[in-house]
Amino acid sequence: MTRQDSLLLVLLMALWGFNFSVIKLGVNNFDPFLLTALRFTLAVLPLIFFVKRPNVPWRYLITYGITFGVGVWGLTTLSVGAGLTSGLASLLLDMSVISSLLVGRYLLKEQVTVGKVLGSVLALIGLGLIIWNQDGTVTPLGLALVLSASVFWSINGLIVKRSGTRAVFAFNIWGMAFAPIPLFVLALIVSGPSSVMQSIAEINGSVLFSAAFQAYPTTLLGYWLWNKMIVKYSVSDVAPMTLLVPVFAMIGGYLFFDESLDAVQATAAVVILLGVAISEMKLLRVKQATDIRLKKVSTL
């Protein structure tokens, strides 16, 4: 990987990490479900009119939009609104390492490696430390919401894989089109019509900045650059960079909201990140070996 591309990836991880602070800025001023609905509305319109629909059945686009928009980011945004710090929200999304293991084993019939089991155990130990260390920064509701979001993160991967699409950017755009309406309906159910109308009437610059930042640099630019790097390099070169996202999220939480980790939470963060790294290690080696074999075959 070139030095320039390495720097671009680090900057992308910083962008995705600081995005959690931007989410917190938004939920401090706006309904979480409405904020997420606004994010995906801005991300889709008007771009969807210029991007050709991917050649996949509609059911994949619809389920992806609901699980990605509502399941992952709706619940994550709601968890921050429920009192979870932006840094811990980013970190605990990595608990998808456990649900991904289960999805891979029972739905995709993938082999369960020792590395994945060990990584999941370490992640569970880190989660246990966070739950045990009840210092007021981790609310039970916020914890439950972000852990549910991590499960949906794994389901998203399953949907994309089952769809068989190669047009990932177009798949994202068309899938996200099915997120705003369910999010708006959930806002009506959870907060009530009068509260929703009041929130819309009181929308301010902080809300618009938060939604626009999440929609354009984070979602559209971020996923475009990420997919470009995945195509250009092997997964084993690119994927480990995602471990930087929680690090930057914690830095952002400290800089912008004076969030901090105590000794137990810091230890838990290291244990969870180590678990994610170990879980990915075997997968990356297998992918790298496959790439080498494919290159050899292509030269014959």
C-alpha positions in Angstrom: 0.0 0.0 0.0 1.3 3.4 -0.9 2.0 6.0 1.8 -0.6 8.3 0.3 -3.3 5.6 0.4 -2.3 4.6 4.0 -2.7 8.3 5.0 -6.1 8.4 3.3 -7.3 5.4 5.2 -6.2 6.8 8.5 -8.0 10.0 7.7 -11.1 8.0 6.8 -11.0 6.1 10.1 -10.7 9.5 11.9 -13.7 10.7 9.9 -15.7 7.7 10.9 -14.5 7.9 14.5 -15.3 11.6 14.9 -18.7 11.0 13.4 -19.8 9.5 16.7 -19.2 12.9 18.3 -21.2 14.5 15.5 -24.1 12.1 16.2 -24.0 13.2 19.8 -24.1 16.8 18.8 -27.3 16.0 16.8 -29.1 14.0 19.5 -28.4 16.7 22.0 -30.7 18.9 19.9 -33.0 16.6 18.0 -34.9 13.3 18.1 -32.5 10.4 17.4 -34.8 8.6 15.0 -35.6 11.9 13.1 -31.9 12.7 13.0 -31.1 9.4 11.4 -34.0 9.7 9.0 -32.7 13.1 7.9 -29.2 11.7 7.5 -30.3 9.0 5.0 -32.7 11.3 3.2 -29.8 13.7 2.5 -27.6 10.8 1.5 -30.1 9.4 -1.0 -31.6 12.6 -2.5 -31.0 13.6 -5.2 -28.2 11.1 -5.9 -30.5 8.1 -6.4 -31.8 9.7 -9.6 -28.3 9.5 -11.1 -27.3 6.1 -9.9 -28.6 3.0 -11.7 -30.4 0.5 -9.5 -28.2 -2.6 -9.0 -29.4 -5.8 -10.6 -30.6 -7.5 -7.4 -34.1 -8.4 -6.1 -35.9 -5.7 -4.3 -36.1 -7.8 -1.1 -32.3 -7.3 -0.6 -32.5 -3.6 -1.0 -35.5 -3.3 1.3 -34.1 -5.5 4.1 -30.7 -3.8 3.8 -32.2 -0.3 4.1 -34.2 -1.3 7.2 -31.4 -3.2 8.9 -28.7 -0.7 8.1 -30.7 2.5 8.6 -32.9 1.5 11.5 -31.1 -1.5 13.0 -27.5 -0.2 12.9 -27.6 3.6 12.9 -31.1 4.2 14.2 -30.4 2.1 17.3 -26.8 3.4 17.7 -28.0 7.0 17.5 -30.7 6.2 20.0 -28.1 4.6 22.3 -26.1 7.9 22.4 -29.4 9.7 23.1 -30.0 7.3 25.9 -26.8 8.3 27.7 -24.1 6.1 26.2 -20.9 8.1 25.5 -19.9 8.4 21.8 -16.6 6.6 22.4 -18.2 3.6 24.0 -20.9 3.5 21.3 -18.3 3.1 18.7 -16.4 0.6 20.7 -19.4 -1.6 21.5 -20.4 -1.8 17.8 -17.4 -3.9 17.5 -19.2 -6.6 19.5 -20.5 -7.6 16.1 -17.5 -9.9 16.1 -19.7 -12.3 18.2 -22.9 -12.1 16.2 -20.8 -12.4 13.0 -19.4 -15.6 14.3 -22.9 -17.0 14.8 -24.2 -15.8 11.5 -21.2 -17.2 9.7 -21.5 -20.6 11.5 -25.2 -21.2 11.3 -26.4 -19.2 8.3 -23.4 -19.2 5.9 -21.9 -22.6 7.1 -18.5 -21.0 7.5 -15.8 -22.7 9.5 -15.4 -21.6 13.1 -11.7 -21.0 13.7 -9.9 -20.9 17.0 -9.0 -17.3 16.4 -12.7 -16.3 16.0 -13.7 -18.1 19.2 -10.8 -16.6 21.1 -11.6 -13.2 19.8 -15.2 -13.5 20.7 -14.3 -14.6 24.2 -12.0 -11.6 24.7 -14.7 -9.3 23.4 -17.2 -10.8 25.9 -14.7 -10.3 28.7 -14.3 -6.6 27.7 -18.1 -6.3 27.6 -18.3 -7.9 31.0 -15.9 -5.4 32.4 -17.9 -2.5 31.1 -21.2 -3.9 32.5 -19.5 -4.7 35.9 -18.0 -1.2 36.1 -21.2 0.8 36.7 -20.0 4.3 37.0 -23.0 6.1 35.4 -21.5 6.5 32.0 -23.0 3.3 30.6 -26.8 3.2 30.9 -28.6 -0.2 30.6 -30.8 1.1 27.8 -27.9 2.6 25.9 -26.0 -0.7 26.3 -28.9 -2.8 25.1 -29.5 -0.6 22.1 -25.9 -0.5 20.8 -25.5 -4.3 21.3 -28.6 -4.8 19.3 -27.1 -2.5 16.6 -24.0 -4.7 16.5 -26.2 -7.7 15.7 -27.8 -5.8 12.8 -24.3 -4.9 11.6 -23.6 -8.6 11.1 -27.0 -9.1 9.4 -26.1 -6.4 7.0 -23.1 -8.3 5.9 -25.2 -11.4 5.4 -27.7 -9.5 3.2 -24.9 -8.0 1.0 -23.3 -11.4 0.6 -26.6 -13.2 -0.3 -27.5 -10.5 -2.8 -24.3 -11.2 -4.8 -24.0 -7.6 -5.9 -20.8 -6.1 -7.2 -22.2 -2.6 -7.5 -21.7 -1.9 -3.8 -22.1 1.9 -4.0 -25.3 1.7 -5.9 -26.6 -1.1 -3.6 -25.9 1.3 -0.6 -27.7 4.2 -2.2 -30.8 2.3 -3.3 -30.9 0.3 0.0 -30.7 3.5 2.1 -33.7 4.8 0.3 -35.8 2.4 2.4 -34.5 3.8 5.7 -36.1 7.2 6.2 -39.8 6.3 6.3 -39.5 3.5 8.9 -37.3 5.8 11.0 -39.9 8.6 10.8 -42.7 6.1 11.8 -40.6 5.0 14.8 -40.1 8.6 15.9 -43.9 9.0 15.8 -44.5 5.9 17.8 -41.7 6.5 20.4 -42.0 10.2 20.8 -45.5 11.0 19.7 -46.8 13.2 16.8 -46.8 16.4 18.9 -43.1 15.9 20.0 -42.1 15.1 16.4 -43.8 18.2 15.0 -42.2 20.3 17.7 -38.7 18.9 17.0 -39.1 19.6 13.3 -40.2 23.2 14.0 -37.2 23.8 16.3 -34.6 22.3 14.0 -31.4 24.3 14.2 -27.9 24.6 12.6 -26.4 22.0 14.9 -29.0 19.4 13.7 -28.5 20.3 10.1 -24.7 20.1 10.4 -24.9 16.7 12.2 -27.2 15.2 9.6 -25.2 16.6 6.6 -21.9 15.5 8.1 -23.3 12.0 8.6 -24.8 11.9 5.1 -22.1 13.3 2.9 -18.5 12.9 4.2 -19.2 10.0 6.5 -21.6 7.9 4.3 -21.2 8.9 0.7 -17.5 9.9 0.6 -16.5 7.5 3.3 -18.0 4.4 1.7 -16.9 5.4 -1.8 -13.2 5.7 -0.6 -13.5 2.5 1.4 -14.8 0.4 -1.5 -12.2 1.9 -3.8 -9.4 0.8 -1.4 -11.0 -2.7 -1.1 -10.9 -3.0 -4.9 -7.3 -1.7 -5.1 -5.8 -3.7 -2.3 -6.4 -7.0 -0.5 -8.7 -7.2 2.5 -5.8 -8.1 4.7 -4.2 -4.7 3.9 -7.3 -2.6 4.5 -9.5 -4.2 7.1 -7.2 -3.8 10.1 -7.5 0.0 9.7 -11.1 -0.2 11.1 -9.6 -0.9 14.6 -8.7 2.8 14.6 -12.4 3.9 14.4 -13.1 3.4 18.2 -9.8 5.1 19.0 -10.7 8.2 17.1 -14.2 8.1 18.5 -12.9 8.1 22.0 -10.5 11.0 21.2 -13.4 12.9 19.7 -15.6 12.3 22.7 -12.8 13.6 25.0 -12.1 16.7 22.8 -15.6 17.8 22.1 -17.7 16.5 25.1 -15.1 16.0 27.8 -15.8 12.2 27.8 -13.1 10.1 29.4 -12.5 6.4 30.2 -11.6 5.3 33.7 -9.0 2.5 34.2 -11.5 -0.3 34.0 -13.1 1.0 30.8 -9.8 1.7 29.2 -8.8 -1.9 30.0 -12.1 -3.2 28.6 -11.5 -1.1 25.4 -8.1 -2.7 24.9 -9.4 -6.2 25.5 -12.3 -5.7 23.0 -10.1 -4.3 20.3 -7.6 -7.1 20.9 -10.4 -9.6 20.5 -11.6 -8.1 17.3 -8.0 -8.1 15.9 -7.5 -11.8 16.8 -10.9 -12.7 15.4 -10.0 -11.0 12.0 -6.5 -12.4 11.9 -7.3 -15.9 10.6 -9.9 -14.6 8.2 -7.3 -12.1 6.7 -4.6 -14.8 6.3 -7.1 -17.1 4.5 -8.1 -14.2 2.2 -4.5 -13.3 1.5 -3.7 -17.0 0.7 -6.7 -17.1 -1.6 -5.6 -13.9 -3.4 -2.1 -15.4 -4.0 -3.6 -18.6 -5.4 -5.9 -16.6 -7.7 -3.0 -14.6 -9.0 -1.0 -17.8 -9.7 -3.9 -19.3 -11.6 -4.4 -16.0 -13.6 -0.8 -16.2 -14.8 -1.1 -19.8 -16.2 
